[in-house]
């Protein structure tokens, strides 16, 4: 049986999906873009500000699901400009420590609301 994960500390879904879904001891996160939860607006600033907001949103959903960023086993990163990869990587290291989750980084032509960065994740709980 699946459990829907939802928190006001992360942006509300902007379409027909849930912030995350728990099935057994695994939590599957929908993509998070750099929306400020309180306003639903894109965070002001550069790719570093966008990455911090995305990881803050992922953290909020992880906590709502009974876990933490340390429990994330896989990350998917999506960038509209792969030359920004180093900046996103630096921010990721502020939020995650070794052993790091498995990860893919994919260059995309566009993301919702014109943002430059999105991330999704899978978390495993005990």
C-alpha positions in Angstrom: 0.0 0.0 0.0 1.4 3.4 -0.9 1.4 6.5 1.2 1.4 10.0 -0.2 4.0 12.4 1.3 3.1 16.0 1.4 4.5 19.0 3.4 3.9 22.7 3.3 7.6 23.2 3.8 8.1 22.3 0.1 6.3 23.8 -2.9 2.8 22.4 -3.6 2.6 20.3 -6.8 2.0 22.4 -9.9 0.4 19.5 -11.7 -1.3 16.2 -11.2 1.3 14.5 -9.0 2.4 14.1 -5.4 5.6 15.6 -3.8 6.6 12.0 -3.0 5.1 8.5 -2.6 6.2 5.9 -0.1 5.9 2.3 -1.0 7.2 -0.1 1.6 10.4 1.4 2.9 11.2 3.3 -0.3 10.2 6.9 -1.0 10.1 8.2 -4.5 10.3 12.0 -4.9 8.8 14.0 -7.7 11.1 16.5 -9.3 11.7 19.6 -7.2 12.4 23.0 -8.9 13.6 26.1 -7.1 10.2 27.3 -5.9 9.9 29.1 -2.6 7.3 27.1 -0.6 5.6 30.2 1.0 5.1 32.0 -2.3 5.2 29.4 -5.1 7.6 31.7 -7.0 11.0 30.9 -8.4 13.7 31.8 -6.0 15.7 35.0 -7.0 19.3 34.6 -7.9 21.8 32.5 -9.9 22.2 28.7 -10.3 23.7 28.5 -6.8 20.5 30.0 -5.3 18.4 27.8 -7.4 20.3 24.7 -6.3 20.1 25.6 -2.7 16.3 26.0 -2.9 16.0 22.7 -4.7 18.0 20.9 -2.1 16.1 22.7 0.7 12.8 21.5 -0.9 14.2 17.9 -1.2 15.2 18.0 2.5 11.7 19.1 3.5 10.1 16.3 1.6 12.6 13.8 3.0 11.8 14.9 6.5 8.0 14.7 5.8 8.6 11.2 4.6 10.2 10.2 7.9 13.8 10.4 6.7 16.6 12.8 5.8 18.9 13.6 3.0 21.3 11.0 4.4 18.7 8.3 3.5 18.6 9.3 -0.2 20.2 6.6 -2.3 19.7 8.1 -5.7 19.5 11.6 -7.1 18.6 12.7 -10.6 19.9 16.2 -11.5 18.5 18.1 -14.6 20.2 21.2 -15.9 19.4 23.4 -18.8 23.1 24.4 -19.0 25.7 21.8 -18.3 28.4 24.5 -17.9 26.7 25.1 -14.5 27.4 21.6 -13.4 30.4 22.6 -11.2 28.3 25.2 -9.3 25.5 22.6 -8.7 28.0 20.0 -7.6 29.5 22.5 -5.0 26.0 23.2 -3.6 25.3 19.4 -3.5 28.3 19.0 -1.3 26.8 21.4 1.2 23.8 19.1 1.7 25.3 15.6 1.2 28.3 13.9 2.6 30.1 10.7 1.8 29.0 8.1 1.1 27.2 10.1 -1.6 24.0 8.8 -3.3 24.1 7.3 -6.8 23.4 10.1 -9.2 22.7 11.0 -12.8 23.1 14.4 -14.3 21.2 15.1 -17.5 21.2 18.2 -19.7 17.7 19.2 -20.8 16.4 21.8 -23.2 13.9 23.3 -20.8 12.4 22.9 -17.3 9.0 24.0 -15.8 8.7 27.8 -15.1 11.9 28.4 -17.0 14.2 27.4 -14.2 17.7 26.2 -14.7 17.8 23.2 -12.3 15.6 20.4 -11.1 16.2 17.3 -9.0 14.4 14.1 -8.1 15.4 11.4 -5.6 14.8 8.0 -4.1 15.1 7.5 -0.4 15.2 4.2 1.6 14.0 4.0 5.2 14.7 1.3 7.7 
